[in-house]
Amino acid sequence: AAGQAALLDSAKRVLSRAHTTDRTIDPRGDLLGWEAFVRAQLGDKKGAVDLLNQYLTDHPEHRAGFSKINPWWWRPLQDDARFKSLIATG
């Protein structure tokens, strides 16, 4: 268990260092969606929902079909009230 926790912490540190909102690196801001997916899988619900909120604000055209496409990606967030609210507006 301690080894798994260390790997999880390491993965979160790598993810934090890779985070960018620099539009010269990611002109469309698509990395926010990918980072949200990874954070969801790592159990960082707050971080994932925060990023999804930003992503869907930047890409409102994705909101309508969001919960229908790749729903397994967001399975760790299904019981999160903020996530439910976010996708209910689609």
C-alpha positions in Angstrom: 0.0 0.0 0.0 2.8 2.4 0.8 4.4 1.7 -2.6 1.1 2.4 -4.4 0.7 5.6 -2.4 4.2 6.7 -3.4 3.5 6.0 -7.1 0.2 7.9 -6.9 2.0 10.9 -5.3 4.7 10.7 -8.0 2.1 10.6 -10.8 0.3 13.6 -9.4 3.6 15.6 -9.1 4.4 14.8 -12.8 0.9 15.9 -13.8 1.2 19.1 -11.9 4.6 19.9 -13.5 3.1 19.2 -17.0 0.0 21.4 -16.4 -0.2 24.4 -18.8 -2.7 27.0 -19.8 -0.2 28.5 -22.2 -2.0 28.9 -25.5 1.3 29.0 -27.5 1.8 25.4 -26.4 -1.9 24.3 -26.5 -3.8 26.7 -28.8 -7.2 25.1 -28.3 -6.8 24.3 -24.7 -7.4 20.6 -25.3 -4.8 19.5 -22.7 -7.2 20.6 -20.0 -9.6 17.8 -21.0 -6.8 15.2 -21.0 -5.5 16.4 -17.7 -9.0 16.2 -16.2 -9.3 12.6 -17.4 -6.0 11.7 -15.8 -6.8 13.5 -12.5 -10.2 11.6 -12.4 -8.4 8.3 -12.8 -5.9 9.3 -10.0 -8.8 10.1 -7.6 -8.4 13.9 -7.7 -12.1 14.7 -8.2 -11.8 18.4 -7.3 -8.9 18.9 -9.7 -10.7 17.0 -12.5 -14.0 18.9 -12.1 -12.2 22.2 -11.9 -10.4 21.5 -15.2 -13.6 20.2 -16.8 -15.4 23.3 -15.8 -12.7 25.4 -17.5 -12.5 23.1 -20.5 -16.3 23.2 -21.1 -16.4 27.0 -20.5 -13.8 27.3 -23.3 -15.5 24.7 -25.5 -19.3 25.1 -25.0 -19.9 23.2 -28.2 -18.6 20.0 -26.4 -21.0 20.4 -23.5 -24.1 18.8 -25.1 -22.5 15.4 -25.9 -19.9 15.4 -23.1 -21.5 12.8 -20.8 -22.3 10.5 -23.7 -18.8 10.3 -25.2 -16.3 8.1 -23.4 -18.5 7.9 -20.2 -16.1 5.4 -18.6 -13.5 8.2 -18.5 -15.6 10.0 -16.0 -16.8 7.0 -13.9 -14.7 8.1 -10.9 -16.7 11.4 -10.9 -20.2 10.0 -11.3 -21.0 10.5 -7.6 -19.5 14.1 -7.4 -22.3 16.7 -7.1 -20.2 19.3 -9.0 -19.6 16.9 -11.9 -23.3 16.1 -12.0 -24.2 19.8 -12.2 -21.6 20.4 -14.8 -22.9 17.7 -17.2 -26.5 18.4 -16.4 -26.2 21.8 -18.1 -25.3 20.1 -21.4 
